[in-house]
Amino acid sequence: MIGSKIRKLRNKIKISQQDLAAMTGLSKSRIGRIERANVSLTFDEMKLISHALGISVDELAKVELLLSPSSLL
């Protein structure tokens, strides 16, 4: 879930995986694997990525649940 959130935020601010890699010091392939959830994200990577995206680690880690009105009944 965090990987897809990273991708959405990255696309929202219009930066490429290569740009994010350069901003964080991580490799482009590592960013891709994180976004696809093929690897576990370390806390240090979360700090680097959240800083590059301009959000807090808390915001990045927050899981947003979408509930439909019928699921509340």
Secondary structure, DSSP 8 states (H G I E B T S, - for coil): -HHHHHHHHHHHTT--HHHHHHHHT--HHHHHHHHTT-S---HHHHHHHHHHHTS-HHHHH-------GGGG-
